[in-house]
């Protein structure tokens, strides 16, 4: 679905939760994602600090990354 949206020049978005980290095609999904929503726990998988995690994720495809913090904002 994301690949087809890209072919049609439609902005794609993905909400990455901790449970999605084990998906074998995660890197493929990230490469097709324009806007990524990621919670702080999942982000720590990609870097110890929010800034380093965001840079690591940006390098996998998404141009816009929104880090969510649950009840903390």
Phi and psi in radians as a Rosetta constraint file:
Dihedral C 1 N 2 CA 2 C 2 CIRCULARHARMONIC -1.104 0.35
Dihedral N 2 CA 2 C 2 N 3 CIRCULARHARMONIC -0.687 0.35
Dihedral C 2 N 3 CA 3 C 3 CIRCULARHARMONIC -1.111 0.35
Dihedral N 3 CA 3 C 3 N 4 CIRCULARHARMONIC -0.721 0.35
Dihedral C 3 N 4 CA 4 C 4 CIRCULARHARMONIC -1.155 0.35
Dihedral N 4 CA 4 C 4 N 5 CIRCULARHARMONIC -0.714 0.35
Dihedral C 4 N 5 CA 5 C 5 CIRCULARHARMONIC -1.060 0.35
Dihedral N 5 CA 5 C 5 N 6 CIRCULARHARMONIC -0.744 0.35
Dihedral C 5 N 6 CA 6 C 6 CIRCULARHARMONIC -1.064 0.35
Dihedral N 6 CA 6 C 6 N 7 CIRCULARHARMONIC -0.762 0.35
Dihedral C 6 N 7 CA 7 C 7 CIRCULARHARMONIC -1.042 0.35
Dihedral N 7 CA 7 C 7 N 8 CIRCULARHARMONIC -0.543 0.35
Dihedral C 7 N 8 CA 8 C 8 CIRCULARHARMONIC -1.618 0.35
Dihedral N 8 CA 8 C 8 N 9 CIRCULARHARMONIC 0.134 0.35
Dihedral C 8 N 9 CA 9 C 9 CIRCULARHARMONIC 1.068 0.35
Dihedral N 9 CA 9 C 9 N 10 CIRCULARHARMONIC 0.690 0.35
Dihedral C 9 N 10 CA 10 C 10 CIRCULARHARMONIC -1.788 0.35
Dihedral N 10 CA 10 C 10 N 11 CIRCULARHARMONIC 2.335 0.35
Dihedral C 10 N 11 CA 11 C 11 CIRCULARHARMONIC -1.109 0.35
Dihedral N 11 CA 11 C 11 N 12 CIRCULARHARMONIC 2.324 0.35
Dihedral C 11 N 12 CA 12 C 12 CIRCULARHARMONIC -1.884 0.35
Dihedral N 12 CA 12 C 12 N 13 CIRCULARHARMONIC 2.630 0.35
Dihedral C 12 N 13 CA 13 C 13 CIRCULARHARMONIC -2.432 0.35
Dihedral N 13 CA 13 C 13 N 14 CIRCULARHARMONIC 2.585 0.35
Dihedral C 13 N 14 CA 14 C 14 CIRCULARHARMONIC -2.426 0.35
Dihedral N 14 CA 14 C 14 N 15 CIRCULARHARMONIC 2.383 0.35
Dihedral C 14 N 15 CA 15 C 15 CIRCULARHARMONIC -1.870 0.35
Dihedral N 15 CA 15 C 15 N 16 CIRCULARHARMONIC 1.852 0.35
Dihedral C 15 N 16 CA 16 C 16 CIRCULARHARMONIC -1.661 0.35
Dihedral N 16 CA 16 C 16 N 17 CIRCULARHARMONIC 2.032 0.35
Dihedral C 16 N 17 CA 17 C 17 CIRCULARHARMONIC -1.805 0.35
Dihedral N 17 CA 17 C 17 N 18 CIRCULARHARMONIC 2.897 0.35
Dihedral C 17 N 18 CA 18 C 18 CIRCULARHARMONIC -0.972 0.35
Dihedral N 18 CA 18 C 18 N 19 CIRCULARHARMONIC -0.658 0.35
Dihedral C 18 N 19 CA 19 C 19 CIRCULARHARMONIC -1.140 0.35
Dihedral N 19 CA 19 C 19 N 20 CIRCULARHARMONIC -0.431 0.35
Dihedral C 19 N 20 CA 20 C 20 CIRCULARHARMONIC -1.400 0.35
Dihedral N 20 CA 20 C 20 N 21 CIRCULARHARMONIC -0.102 0.35
Dihedral C 20 N 21 CA 21 C 21 CIRCULARHARMONIC -1.172 0.35
Dihedral N 21 CA 21 C 21 N 22 CIRCULARHARMONIC -0.436 0.35
Dihedral C 21 N 22 CA 22 C 22 CIRCULARHARMONIC -1.536 0.35
Dihedral N 22 CA 22 C 22 N 23 CIRCULARHARMONIC 0.041 0.35
Dihedral C 22 N 23 CA 23 C 23 CIRCULARHARMONIC -1.197 0.35
Dihedral N 23 CA 23 C 23 N 24 CIRCULARHARMONIC 2.150 0.35
Dihedral C 23 N 24 CA 24 C 24 CIRCULARHARMONIC -1.008 0.35
Dihedral N 24 CA 24 C 24 N 25 CIRCULARHARMONIC -0.520 0.35
Dihedral C 24 N 25 CA 25 C 25 CIRCULARHARMONIC -1.696 0.35
Dihedral N 25 CA 25 C 25 N 26 CIRCULARHARMONIC 0.371 0.35
Dihedral C 25 N 26 CA 26 C 26 CIRCULARHARMONIC -0.975 0.35
Dihedral N 26 CA 26 C 26 N 27 CIRCULARHARMONIC -0.793 0.35
Dihedral C 26 N 27 CA 27 C 27 CIRCULARHARMONIC -1.096 0.35
Dihedral N 27 CA 27 C 27 N 28 CIRCULARHARMONIC -0.639 0.35
Dihedral C 27 N 28 CA 28 C 28 CIRCULARHARMONIC -1.124 0.35
Dihedral N 28 CA 28 C 28 N 29 CIRCULARHARMONIC -0.726 0.35
Dihedral C 28 N 29 CA 29 C 29 CIRCULARHARMONIC -1.131 0.35
Dihedral N 29 CA 29 C 29 N 30 CIRCULARHARMONIC -0.767 0.35
Dihedral C 29 N 30 CA 30 C 30 CIRCULARHARMONIC -1.097 0.35
Dihedral N 30 CA 30 C 30 N 31 CIRCULARHARMONIC -0.639 0.35
Dihedral C 30 N 31 CA 31 C 31 CIRCULARHARMONIC -1.136 0.35
Dihedral N 31 CA 31 C 31 N 32 CIRCULARHARMONIC -0.401 0.35
Dihedral C 31 N 32 CA 32 C 32 CIRCULARHARMONIC -1.757 0.35
Dihedral N 32 CA 32 C 32 N 33 CIRCULARHARMONIC 0.102 0.35
Dihedral C 32 N 33 CA 33 C 33 CIRCULARHARMONIC -1.785 0.35
Dihedral N 33 CA 33 C 33 N 34 CIRCULARHARMONIC 2.284 0.35
Dihedral C 33 N 34 CA 34 C 34 CIRCULARHARMONIC -1.572 0.35
Dihedral N 34 CA 34 C 34 N 35 CIRCULARHARMONIC -0.803 0.35
Dihedral C 34 N 35 CA 35 C 35 CIRCULARHARMONIC -2.073 0.35
Dihedral N 35 CA 35 C 35 N 36 CIRCULARHARMONIC 2.147 0.35
Dihedral C 35 N 36 CA 36 C 36 CIRCULARHARMONIC -2.031 0.35
Dihedral N 36 CA 36 C 36 N 37 CIRCULARHARMONIC 2.214 0.35
Dihedral C 36 N 37 CA 37 C 37 CIRCULARHARMONIC -1.773 0.35
Dihedral N 37 CA 37 C 37 N 38 CIRCULARHARMONIC 2.195 0.35
Dihedral C 37 N 38 CA 38 C 38 CIRCULARHARMONIC -2.447 0.35
Dihedral N 38 CA 38 C 38 N 39 CIRCULARHARMONIC 2.351 0.35
Dihedral C 38 N 39 CA 39 C 39 CIRCULARHARMONIC -1.431 0.35
Dihedral N 39 CA 39 C 39 N 40 CIRCULARHARMONIC 2.828 0.35
Dihedral C 39 N 40 CA 40 C 40 CIRCULARHARMONIC -1.043 0.35
Dihedral N 40 CA 40 C 40 N 41 CIRCULARHARMONIC -0.670 0.35
Dihedral C 40 N 41 CA 41 C 41 CIRCULARHARMONIC -1.115 0.35
Dihedral N 41 CA 41 C 41 N 42 CIRCULARHARMONIC -0.784 0.35
Dihedral C 41 N 42 CA 42 C 42 CIRCULARHARMONIC -1.180 0.35
Dihedral N 42 CA 42 C 42 N 43 CIRCULARHARMONIC -0.649 0.35
Dihedral C 42 N 43 CA 43 C 43 CIRCULARHARMONIC -1.078 0.35
Dihedral N 43 CA 43 C 43 N 44 CIRCULARHARMONIC -0.622 0.35
Dihedral C 43 N 44 CA 44 C 44 CIRCULARHARMONIC -1.071 0.35
Dihedral N 44 CA 44 C 44 N 45 CIRCULARHARMONIC -0.318 0.35
Dihedral C 44 N 45 CA 45 C 45 CIRCULARHARMONIC -1.161 0.35
Dihedral N 45 CA 45 C 45 N 46 CIRCULARHARMONIC -0.454 0.35
Dihedral C 45 N 46 CA 46 C 46 CIRCULARHARMONIC -1.778 0.35
Dihedral N 46 CA 46 C 46 N 47 CIRCULARHARMONIC -0.164 0.35
Dihedral C 46 N 47 CA 47 C 47 CIRCULARHARMONIC 3.110 0.35
Dihedral N 47 CA 47 C 47 N 48 CIRCULARHARMONIC 2.606 0.35
Dihedral C 47 N 48 CA 48 C 48 CIRCULARHARMONIC -1.240 0.35
Dihedral N 48 CA 48 C 48 N 49 CIRCULARHARMONIC -0.461 0.35
Dihedral C 48 N 49 CA 49 C 49 CIRCULARHARMONIC -2.033 0.35
Dihedral N 49 CA 49 C 49 N 50 CIRCULARHARMONIC 2.645 0.35
Dihedral C 49 N 50 CA 50 C 50 CIRCULARHARMONIC -0.925 0.35
Dihedral N 50 CA 50 C 50 N 51 CIRCULARHARMONIC -0.766 0.35
Dihedral C 50 N 51 CA 51 C 51 CIRCULARHARMONIC -1.103 0.35
Dihedral N 51 CA 51 C 51 N 52 CIRCULARHARMONIC -0.755 0.35
Dihedral C 51 N 52 CA 52 C 52 CIRCULARHARMONIC -1.222 0.35
Dihedral N 52 CA 52 C 52 N 53 CIRCULARHARMONIC -0.612 0.35
Dihedral C 52 N 53 CA 53 C 53 CIRCULARHARMONIC -1.144 0.35
Dihedral N 53 CA 53 C 53 N 54 CIRCULARHARMONIC -0.756 0.35
Dihedral C 53 N 54 CA 54 C 54 CIRCULARHARMONIC -1.106 0.35
Dihedral N 54 CA 54 C 54 N 55 CIRCULARHARMONIC -0.744 0.35
Dihedral C 54 N 55 CA 55 C 55 CIRCULARHARMONIC -1.120 0.35
Dihedral N 55 CA 55 C 55 N 56 CIRCULARHARMONIC -0.711 0.35
Dihedral C 55 N 56 CA 56 C 56 CIRCULARHARMONIC -1.117 0.35
Dihedral N 56 CA 56 C 56 N 57 CIRCULARHARMONIC -0.712 0.35
Dihedral C 56 N 57 CA 57 C 57 CIRCULARHARMONIC -1.210 0.35
Dihedral N 57 CA 57 C 57 N 58 CIRCULARHARMONIC -0.701 0.35
Dihedral C 57 N 58 CA 58 C 58 CIRCULARHARMONIC -1.057 0.35
Dihedral N 58 CA 58 C 58 N 59 CIRCULARHARMONIC -0.619 0.35
Dihedral C 58 N 59 CA 59 C 59 CIRCULARHARMONIC -1.168 0.35
Dihedral N 59 CA 59 C 59 N 60 CIRCULARHARMONIC -0.240 0.35
Dihedral C 59 N 60 CA 60 C 60 CIRCULARHARMONIC -1.690 0.35
Dihedral N 60 CA 60 C 60 N 61 CIRCULARHARMONIC -0.031 0.35
Dihedral C 60 N 61 CA 61 C 61 CIRCULARHARMONIC 2.488 0.35
Dihedral N 61 CA 61 C 61 N 62 CIRCULARHARMONIC -0.883 0.35
Dihedral C 61 N 62 CA 62 C 62 CIRCULARHARMONIC -1.109 0.35
Dihedral N 62 CA 62 C 62 N 63 CIRCULARHARMONIC 2.388 0.35
Dihedral C 62 N 63 CA 63 C 63 CIRCULARHARMONIC -1.588 0.35
Dihedral N 63 CA 63 C 63 N 64 CIRCULARHARMONIC -0.406 0.35
Dihedral C 63 N 64 CA 64 C 64 CIRCULARHARMONIC -2.193 0.35
Dihedral N 64 CA 64 C 64 N 65 CIRCULARHARMONIC 2.213 0.35
Dihedral C 64 N 65 CA 65 C 65 CIRCULARHARMONIC -2.230 0.35
Dihedral N 65 CA 65 C 65 N 66 CIRCULARHARMONIC 2.210 0.35
Dihedral C 65 N 66 CA 66 C 66 CIRCULARHARMONIC -1.967 0.35
Dihedral N 66 CA 66 C 66 N 67 CIRCULARHARMONIC 2.015 0.35
Dihedral C 66 N 67 CA 67 C 67 CIRCULARHARMONIC -1.579 0.35
Dihedral N 67 CA 67 C 67 N 68 CIRCULARHARMONIC 2.102 0.35
Dihedral C 67 N 68 CA 68 C 68 CIRCULARHARMONIC -1.759 0.35
Dihedral N 68 CA 68 C 68 N 69 CIRCULARHARMONIC 2.640 0.35
Dihedral C 68 N 69 CA 69 C 69 CIRCULARHARMONIC -2.212 0.35
Dihedral N 69 CA 69 C 69 N 70 CIRCULARHARMONIC 0.452 0.35
Dihedral C 69 N 70 CA 70 C 70 CIRCULARHARMONIC 0.986 0.35
Dihedral N 70 CA 70 C 70 N 71 CIRCULARHARMONIC -2.290 0.35
Dihedral C 70 N 71 CA 71 C 71 CIRCULARHARMONIC -1.155 0.35
Dihedral N 71 CA 71 C 71 N 72 CIRCULARHARMONIC -0.331 0.35
Dihedral C 71 N 72 CA 72 C 72 CIRCULARHARMONIC -1.407 0.35
Dihedral N 72 CA 72 C 72 N 73 CIRCULARHARMONIC -0.080 0.35
